[in-house]
């Protein structure tokens, strides 16, 4: 059940209007890949991506629009394979 709630929260952020069209950094992309492909928690994804304060960073990252957009995009790509 936690997984479905987590995905709903990401989609809510992704549906917000663009604040700016930001590109993902290498670290942010690693976070997204761990989060989507390995289905890890925000904290574990941030830790594996190399963030020092993984709990806080995971919380912050998942709420950034450009990151949420990429997560939704990757989840849709995986679903349609």
Residue, then its C-alpha position, 0 to 999 in steps of 0.5 A: x500500500x505504501x508504494x501506491x501512496x508514494x506513486x500518487x504523491x510523485x504524480x501530484x508534484x509532477x502535475x504542478x505547473x512548471x517553475x523552470x525547465x531544469x535539467x537533472x544533475x548526474x546525482x539526481x539522475x542516479x536518485x531517479x534510477x534507484x527510485x524507479x528501477x530498483x523500487x527503493x525508498x526515497x532515503x535509500x535512493x538518495x543514499x545510493x546516489x551519493x547524498x550525505x544526508x539521505x533522509x533529508x535529501x530524499x524528502x527534498x528531491x522527491x518534491x522537486x518538479x523536474x525530478x518528479x516529472x522524470x520519475x513519472x516518465x520513467x515509470x510510464x516507460x517501464x509500464x509500457x514495455 
